[in-house]
Amino acid sequence: MRPAGRSELDSLYFTYPHFDGPSERGHLGDEVPVAIVGAGPVGLTAALTLASEGVRSVVLEKKPTFNDGSRAICIARQSYYILDRLGALTPFLDKSLGWTTGRTFYRGKQILEFQMPDSEAERFRPMYNLEQQYIEQFLWEAAAASPLIEIRWQSAVTGVADEEDGARLSVSDPGGDYAFKADWVLAADGAHSPVRKMRGLRLQGENYEGRYVIADVRMKHDYPTIRRALFDPECRPGGTVLVHRQPDNIWRIDYQLRDGDSAEDATQEAEVRRNVEAVLKDLGHTGGYDLEWWSVYSANTLALDDYRDGRIFFIGDSAHIVPIFGVRGLNNGLADAQNIGWKLGWVLNGRAGEGLLDSYTPERRGATLDVFANASKSTRFMTPPSHGWQVMRDAALSLALSHPYAGALANPRQMVPYTYADSPVTLADDPAFSAGPAPGAVAADSPLEQGHLSERLSGFTVLVFGDQIDLAGLERIEGVAVLRLGAETDVARAYDAEEGTIYLIRPDMHVAARWRQVDPDTVETALRQILQISGESL
């Protein structure tokens, strides 16, 4: 929502482009390898991932521009690795605000300051703040530069019907209605996913009572990029307030609604201004401000039972809805997009069998359930679901006023990459290892003499330590890169490696397998198993 007298897209700091529907219509009915429904961050990330594998896609978006308001603003370190692999990283680094620190206050007194894991050796900061408009703009700019991606704006998908070897999509745009066939469909059309409804699917899980108004405020406020959480502040007795700094002097303020508050009344401009001004007073801000945008949000943990329905894969909020606490929603969706993107790319390029796609739901739904477990803890603390929870939460906060150790209970448990330990394409670990990234985990991005290990990963990477093993056969396989590093290096120590140790790292940086000592034939057999290719050589 915007203040009176301003249209939905009348922003104080961001110029929204207007995209027309397709003008050239002769090709609209042509068959495509992949159709992506939704041009938000998740849909565009999927398109860019497919393009990085040389696969063409059509992206269908019912709106004429990007989403309004800051919405998802926190981008985790692992998501920057995804952006890097897509060639879209530079504008994100230039614009976003990195941060490592969070502070928690109870009744005006600081009870916790936490530091997310970070060091000068890390390539990226643990977290970055950036308004969603910019996230979508930067991804759109990367997608628009790719000849493999066609974005059709003002194009609403009205039907998705199964065909023997694909799906037929019905589309309505300003120029009329048409239909076309896609070999595969990725539904990235958000929490209210029309595609999900068309398929008769429902999200399952819990709805929490806690509701928040989220507001973007433009002001000059001398405070570093540190996430602040205020429990039971003077401005919101009994409630919770979150404050994040964003680029362009935009501050994101989330404040909890009280039980019985009407969302309609709470989102009236005068009421939003009254509450925002109370928060600003609590923060010690005495200058002016501009109210930029606001909305209302409720916390839920909901997911589909299966993220695949025939030739359709659900990614992002169409597959799952998670609470904002711990900044897991956007980052989880970007990981979905990368996961199915590289797998579908390898299948369509003939490098992998379709069985590889069966690993998408176990991996990404497993990640969602892990998010639920962590986010639910944060949600119950931020918005207690019952009187009992409220009493325990308040007791912990009161204890923290005099006993600092209790402040750790208010730590929001920021998102960390999920380990695909139980994935059907993660191989059993070699018991000879006692440390290093295990199969299913994200590969450690160790610094090298020049740059970082992540900058040298490409496709499936066979990371081999030492030079005594002959991998010439693997080096000839399309999409597979062999990277040799010394067996006496800091990287080798981080990977618990010795001469002859091999790690097999997937395109999404997850470790697929590792061996303390192994012969090349075993590695090729493992690749064949992971890629679901039987019999023939790779």
VOGU-3710 file (C-alpha; in Angstrom, 3 decimals, decimal comma):
1> mrpagrseld> 0,000/0,000/0,000  1,063/3,602/-0,627  0,159/6,892/1,056  -2,882/8,797/-0,192  -2,311/10,586/-3,466  0,317/8,117/-4,692  -0,287/5,196/-7,005  0,762/1,637/-6,209  4,028/2,051/-8,119  4,770/5,660/-7,137
11> slyftyphfd> 7,959/5,035/-5,161  10,172/7,686/-3,588  13,376/5,898/-4,547  12,681/3,292/-7,234  11,431/3,766/-10,788  9,240/0,877/-11,853  9,449/-0,013/-15,555  6,285/-0,859/-17,475  6,448/-3,927/-19,688  3,939/-4,478/-22,462
21> gpserghlgd> 2,606/-7,875/-23,395  4,120/-9,708/-26,388  3,900/-7,643/-29,594  5,226/-10,316/-31,943  2,703/-13,142/-31,756  3,668/-15,540/-34,502  5,845/-17,664/-32,217  3,660/-17,705/-29,116  2,245/-21,149/-29,813  5,631/-22,753/-30,486
31> evpvaivgag> 6,727/-25,596/-28,233  9,394/-24,757/-25,650  11,639/-26,915/-23,454  10,667/-25,199/-20,183  7,873/-22,804/-19,241  8,288/-20,867/-16,001  5,200/-19,302/-14,435  6,199/-16,219/-12,451  8,923/-13,613/-13,018  9,755/-12,971/-9,383
41> pvgltaaltl> 13,207/-13,710/-7,925  12,626/-17,470/-7,884  11,298/-17,745/-11,441  14,067/-15,575/-12,875  16,715/-17,516/-10,961  15,353/-20,742/-12,447  15,460/-19,243/-15,957  19,035/-18,053/-15,483  20,103/-21,434/-14,100  18,631/-23,189/-17,122
51> asegvrsvvl> 20,306/-20,682/-19,436  23,649/-21,393/-17,749  23,124/-25,008/-18,825  22,257/-23,916/-22,382  18,504/-24,555/-22,031  15,876/-22,198/-23,405  12,872/-21,125/-21,329  9,806/-18,888/-21,532  8,839/-16,943/-18,400  5,185/-15,920/-18,032
61> ekkptfndgs> 4,280/-13,065/-15,683  0,751/-11,708/-15,256  1,882/-8,289/-13,972  3,404/-5,491/-16,108  6,331/-4,837/-13,739  8,141/-5,888/-10,574  6,584/-6,412/-7,156  6,025/-3,288/-5,090  7,553/-2,714/-1,660  10,653/-4,152/-0,036
71> raiciarqsy> 9,066/-7,550/0,792  11,907/-10,093/1,002  14,984/-8,073/1,884  17,595/-10,382/3,453  19,835/-12,394/1,136  22,032/-15,035/2,760  25,643/-15,808/1,885  24,810/-19,024/0,029  22,370/-17,133/-2,206  25,231/-14,874/-3,298
81> yildrlgalt> 27,013/-17,994/-4,504  23,928/-18,775/-6,580  23,928/-15,258/-8,030  27,616/-15,604/-8,798  27,058/-18,841/-10,737  24,395/-17,033/-12,780  26,631/-14,109/-13,708  24,310/-11,686/-11,890  26,414/-10,922/-8,819  27,972/-7,507/-9,504
91> pfldkslgwt> 24,912/-5,224/-9,111  23,925/-7,048/-5,936  27,334/-6,436/-4,377  27,292/-2,811/-5,516  23,856/-2,010/-4,072  23,195/-4,237/-1,069  24,238/-3,639/2,532  26,162/-6,485/4,140  25,755/-7,215/7,837  26,981/-9,587/10,495
101> tgrtfyrgkq> 25,461/-8,343/13,748  22,082/-8,431/15,440  20,952/-6,763/18,661  17,966/-7,700/20,790  16,283/-5,431/23,331  13,751/-6,149/26,048  11,821/-3,238/27,514  14,429/-0,867/26,161  17,504/-2,682/27,474  19,873/-4,616/25,220
111> ilefqmpdse> 19,977/-8,291/26,231  21,819/-9,831/23,273  24,300/-8,997/20,564  25,021/-11,884/18,223  27,616/-12,194/15,484  27,014/-14,438/12,507  30,037/-16,536/11,470  32,322/-14,384/9,336  35,988/-13,654/8,671  38,207/-11,857/6,182
121> aerfrpmynl> 38,751/-15,232/4,508  35,061/-15,413/3,536  34,166/-14,318/0,031  30,752/-12,953/1,059  29,195/-11,562/4,220  26,711/-13,762/6,107  23,749/-11,555/5,136  22,861/-8,661/2,843  19,895/-6,303/2,895  18,343/-5,283/-0,413
131> eqqyieqflw> 14,780/-4,359/-1,315  12,985/-6,912/-3,485  12,433/-4,386/-6,286  16,186/-4,288/-6,819  16,483/-8,061/-6,522  13,961/-8,457/-9,319  15,473/-5,666/-11,407  18,989/-7,101/-11,284  17,792/-10,619/-12,107  15,617/-9,267/-14,924
141> eaaaasplie> 18,589/-7,373/-16,369  20,614/-10,594/-16,410  17,716/-12,533/-17,945  17,023/-9,864/-20,590  20,639/-10,146/-21,707  20,305/-13,881/-22,351  19,163/-15,080/-25,796  17,869/-18,239/-24,122  15,263/-16,479/-21,958  12,008/-14,934/-23,207
151> irwqsavtgv> 9,909/-13,058/-20,644  6,260/-12,520/-21,552  4,760/-9,815/-19,347  1,038/-9,315/-18,772  0,621/-13,004/-19,570  -1,661/-14,885/-17,182  -1,635/-18,667/-17,238  -5,258/-19,817/-17,188  -4,775/-23,550/-17,592  -2,150/-26,301/-17,435
161> adeedgarls> -3,143/-29,628/-18,988  -1,130/-32,837/-19,033  0,162/-34,253/-22,293  2,028/-37,499/-22,785  5,466/-35,889/-22,902  4,812/-32,424/-21,542  2,128/-29,943/-20,547  -0,073/-27,541/-22,504  -0,403/-24,074/-21,044  -3,306/-21,759/-21,806
171> vsdpggdyaf> -2,359/-18,087/-21,637  -4,267/-14,819/-21,725  -2,563/-11,505/-22,510  -3,693/-8,086/-23,846  -3,420/-9,396/-27,395  -5,675/-12,398/-26,895  -5,598/-16,023/-25,765  -3,318/-18,788/-26,977  -1,867/-22,117/-25,899  1,513/-23,767/-26,242
181> kadwvlaadg> 3,274/-26,911/-25,167  6,245/-27,125/-22,813  8,270/-30,226/-22,090  8,456/-29,139/-18,453  6,808/-26,476/-16,290  8,204/-24,682/-13,251  5,528/-23,022/-11,110  7,099/-19,990/-9,438  3,831/-18,089/-9,111  3,918/-17,386/-5,399
191> ahspvrkmrg> 2,048/-18,159/-2,219  -1,364/-17,959/-3,894  -0,133/-20,017/-6,874  -2,829/-20,254/-9,585  -0,996/-23,262/-11,035  -1,204/-25,070/-7,712  -4,937/-24,376/-7,534  -5,456/-25,502/-11,132  -3,832/-28,800/-10,229  -6,071/-29,248/-7,196
201> lrlqgenyeg> -3,158/-29,195/-4,747  -3,152/-27,704/-1,252  -0,447/-26,609/1,132  -0,406/-28,464/4,440  0,924/-27,303/7,806  0,418/-24,739/10,556  -0,947/-21,200/10,599  0,347/-19,020/13,418  -1,623/-16,266/15,089  1,160/-13,688/14,934
211> ryviadvrmk> 0,565/-10,946/12,356  2,843/-8,061/11,469  2,542/-4,809/9,617  5,667/-4,297/7,529  6,504/-0,734/6,544  9,194/0,957/4,472  10,211/4,336/5,888  12,641/6,748/4,242  14,700/8,757/6,699  18,221/9,768/7,595
221> hdyptirral> 18,974/7,691/10,667  22,505/7,357/12,015  22,604/3,663/12,896  24,756/0,932/11,314  23,416/-2,006/9,321  22,542/-4,073/12,362  19,322/-6,023/12,698  17,363/-4,865/15,754  14,630/-6,799/17,561  12,597/-5,013/20,244
231> fdpecrpggt> 10,557/-7,122/22,666  7,858/-5,430/24,740  9,051/-1,937/23,802  7,350/1,208/24,998  6,021/1,795/21,481  4,439/-1,678/21,321  3,713/-3,025/24,818  3,600/-6,825/24,793  4,576/-6,936/21,115  7,658/-7,310/18,946
241> vlvhrqpdni> 9,317/-4,905/16,514  12,030/-5,661/13,942  14,131/-2,975/12,260  16,419/-3,379/9,221  18,426/-0,789/7,338  18,156/-0,938/3,533  19,814/0,985/0,694  18,587/4,467/-0,271  17,908/5,503/3,341  14,980/3,076/3,498
251> wridyqlrdg> 14,323/1,454/6,867  12,158/-1,633/7,130  10,006/-1,704/10,274  7,952/-4,781/11,158  5,632/-4,450/14,156  3,361/-7,061/15,639  -0,389/-6,641/15,689  -2,235/-7,315/18,913  -4,768/-10,100/19,269  -8,083/-8,828/18,027
261> dsaedatqea> -6,601/-6,090/15,845  -8,299/-5,906/12,485  -5,857/-6,110/9,571  -8,070/-3,703/7,644  -7,973/-1,128/10,436  -4,281/-1,709/11,127  -3,331/-0,952/7,519  -5,131/2,376/7,323  -2,573/5,064/6,581  -3,271/7,123/9,699
271> evrrnveavl> -2,906/4,039/11,909  0,319/2,976/10,198  1,760/6,464/10,639  0,802/6,520/14,312  2,537/3,220/14,962  5,586/4,010/12,852  6,060/7,312/14,661  5,868/5,523/18,003  8,585/3,101/16,858  10,776/5,945/15,594
281> kdlghtggyd> 10,448/7,685/18,945  11,574/4,478/20,665  14,569/4,316/18,322  15,523/7,870/19,253  14,854/9,277/15,799  13,724/12,880/16,088  13,972/13,954/12,454  11,437/13,715/9,676  10,476/10,664/7,670  8,537/9,633/4,581
291> lewwsvysan> 6,189/6,664/4,647  7,016/4,750/1,489  4,990/1,496/1,496  3,337/-0,963/3,876  1,581/-4,314/3,979  0,503/-6,975/6,482  2,017/-10,400/7,041  1,131/-13,537/8,995  3,488/-16,375/9,925  2,827/-19,830/8,451
301> tlalddyrdg> 4,666/-23,099/7,962  2,947/-24,697/4,968  4,188/-27,001/2,219  3,041/-29,339/-0,503  3,413/-33,045/0,198  5,228/-33,432/-3,126  6,910/-30,627/-5,075  6,326/-32,453/-8,346  3,078/-33,098/-10,174  3,880/-34,980/-13,381
311> riffigdsah> 5,772/-32,568/-15,633  5,258/-29,645/-13,244  7,676/-28,695/-10,483  6,734/-26,218/-7,765  9,445/-23,844/-6,569  9,534/-21,067/-3,995  6,327/-19,958/-2,299  4,185/-22,047/-4,634  5,703/-25,107/-2,911  6,119/-23,807/0,627
321> ivpifgvrgl> 5,467/-20,814/2,859  7,807/-20,157/5,766  7,893/-17,442/8,444  10,082/-14,395/7,842  12,020/-14,976/11,054  15,501/-16,221/10,203  15,177/-14,840/6,625  14,518/-18,234/5,089  11,728/-17,623/2,578  13,526/-15,960/-0,341
331> nngladaqni> 16,756/-17,856/0,217  14,954/-21,187/0,337  13,198/-20,318/-2,927  16,438/-19,388/-4,697  17,906/-22,740/-3,646  14,799/-24,479/-5,071  15,309/-22,706/-8,384  18,976/-23,590/-8,634  18,333/-27,205/-7,618  15,706/-27,992/-10,220
341> gwklgwvlng> 17,361/-25,702/-12,776  20,660/-27,537/-13,015  19,016/-30,956/-12,841  16,508/-30,161/-15,576  19,294/-28,649/-17,641  21,358/-31,808/-17,419  18,360/-33,972/-18,311  17,411/-31,850/-21,326  21,016/-31,815/-22,520  21,147/-35,606/-22,382
351> rageglldsy> 23,810/-35,630/-19,678  21,505/-37,186/-17,075  18,526/-39,509/-16,964  15,101/-38,315/-15,892  15,518/-40,256/-12,673  17,741/-37,398/-11,464  14,607/-35,239/-11,213  13,204/-37,595/-8,572  15,741/-36,140/-6,136  14,198/-32,652/-6,257
361> tperrgatld> 11,374/-33,209/-3,758  13,425/-35,208/-1,210  16,152/-32,577/-1,240  14,137/-29,386/-1,308  11,180/-30,554/0,778  13,717/-31,892/3,242  15,230/-28,401/3,298  11,761/-26,912/3,879  11,060/-29,210/6,825  14,425/-28,254/8,297
371> vfanaskstr> 13,466/-24,602/7,864  10,143/-25,300/9,564  11,912/-26,829/12,555  14,145/-23,798/12,997  11,701/-21,095/11,945  8,984/-22,524/14,180  11,231/-22,046/17,199  11,881/-18,448/16,198  8,207/-17,851/15,420  7,032/-19,167/18,782
381> fmtppshgwq> 9,525/-16,878/20,468  8,693/-13,832/18,346  4,930/-14,395/18,417  3,974/-16,822/21,212  1,025/-18,948/20,027  -0,517/-19,424/23,475  -0,579/-17,955/26,969  1,818/-20,671/28,114  4,350/-19,798/25,427  3,933/-16,122/26,279
391> vmrdaalsla> 4,693/-16,757/29,942  7,810/-18,818/29,123  9,025/-16,314/26,539  8,587/-13,350/28,877  10,274/-15,238/31,714  13,312/-15,898/29,512  13,469/-12,256/28,457  13,145/-11,066/32,059  15,921/-13,430/33,093  18,141/-11,989/30,360
401> lshpyagala> 17,933/-8,540/31,980  20,159/-9,771/34,814  21,690/-12,958/33,382  23,270/-12,375/29,933  23,373/-16,078/29,043  19,563/-16,112/28,777  19,697/-13,577/25,949  20,842/-16,365/23,632  17,269/-17,669/23,701  16,336/-14,671/21,528
411> nprqmvpyty> 18,841/-15,560/18,806  16,829/-15,849/15,543  18,926/-18,762/14,216  19,743/-17,423/10,770  19,487/-19,717/7,774  22,311/-22,120/6,927  22,440/-24,323/3,803  20,664/-27,649/4,195  22,678/-30,862/3,974  21,229/-33,382/1,505
421> adspvtladd> 22,432/-36,346/3,556  19,356/-38,459/2,767  19,098/-37,582/-0,925  18,854/-40,498/-3,371  21,761/-38,919/-5,309  24,058/-38,426/-2,310  26,451/-41,336/-1,917  27,484/-42,918/1,372  30,460/-41,332/3,059  33,907/-42,859/3,209
431> pafsagpapg> 34,460/-43,761/6,904  38,139/-42,852/6,556  37,234/-39,157/6,862  37,068/-37,481/10,267  36,471/-33,903/9,092  35,735/-31,805/6,011  32,409/-31,300/4,176  30,473/-34,576/4,176  28,374/-35,817/1,248  25,240/-33,690/0,977
441> avaadspleq> 26,828/-30,636/2,599  27,846/-27,463/0,784  31,500/-27,465/-0,205  33,696/-25,229/1,945  34,771/-22,154/-0,005  38,397/-22,053/1,021  40,608/-19,117/-0,010  43,302/-19,882/-2,570  46,473/-17,973/-3,410  44,294/-16,047/-5,849
451> ghlserlsgf> 40,568/-15,863/-5,206  38,447/-18,601/-3,677  37,715/-22,224/-4,465  34,140/-21,394/-5,531  35,472/-19,297/-8,403  37,095/-22,396/-9,910  34,128/-24,761/-9,640  32,333/-25,518/-12,892  29,560/-28,002/-13,652  30,305/-31,229/-11,821
461> tvlvfgdqid> 33,761/-30,646/-10,363  36,078/-33,533/-9,546  38,257/-31,946/-6,864  41,413/-34,020/-6,565  44,245/-33,450/-4,134  47,726/-34,217/-5,432  48,909/-35,226/-8,893  49,439/-38,971/-8,605  46,079/-40,126/-9,975  45,276/-40,182/-13,705
471> lagleriegv> 41,846/-38,640/-14,425  42,196/-38,138/-18,167  39,022/-40,141/-18,801  36,954/-37,915/-16,532  38,379/-34,753/-18,064  36,839/-35,733/-21,417  33,278/-35,924/-20,043  31,091/-33,008/-21,073  30,050/-30,876/-18,121  32,659/-32,396/-15,801
481> avlrlgaetd> 35,722/-30,406/-14,737  38,759/-31,764/-12,952  40,378/-29,372/-10,480  43,712/-30,344/-8,923  45,003/-28,830/-5,698  48,035/-29,603/-3,593  47,745/-32,225/-0,883  49,693/-30,064/1,619  47,607/-26,902/1,298  45,224/-25,170/3,677
491> varaydaeeg> 42,398/-26,326/1,394  43,503/-29,938/1,810  43,466/-29,526/5,569  39,970/-27,981/5,449  38,827/-30,978/3,396  40,660/-33,556/5,537  42,451/-34,571/2,345  45,690/-36,346/1,543  47,426/-37,372/-1,666  44,773/-39,044/-3,876
501> tiylirpdmh> 41,682/-37,743/-2,046  38,773/-36,872/-4,345  35,595/-34,852/-3,780  32,772/-34,837/-6,307  31,020/-31,437/-6,166  27,685/-30,778/-7,878  26,801/-27,672/-9,915  25,030/-26,246/-6,829  28,205/-26,648/-4,682  26,838/-29,577/-2,676
511> vaarwrqvdp> 29,201/-32,500/-2,187  27,850/-35,590/-3,943  30,557/-38,012/-2,822  34,096/-38,165/-1,472  36,828/-40,778/-1,201  40,002/-40,833/0,811  41,603/-43,036/-1,838  39,883/-44,130/-5,033  40,450/-45,199/-8,616  39,009/-43,240/-11,604
521> dtvetalrqi> 36,590/-46,033/-12,555  34,901/-45,759/-9,156  34,439/-42,016/-9,644  32,905/-42,552/-13,089  30,593/-45,227/-11,683  29,527/-42,801/-8,960  28,814/-40,094/-11,538  26,692/-42,534/-13,511  24,749/-43,437/-10,360  24,181/-39,811/-9,364
531> lqisgesl> 23,098/-38,756/-12,843  20,841/-41,805/-13,157  22,601/-43,061/-16,266  22,882/-46,840/-16,397  24,970/-49,058/-18,610  26,569/-46,744/-21,128  29,630/-44,622/-20,493  29,233/-40,984/-19,691
//
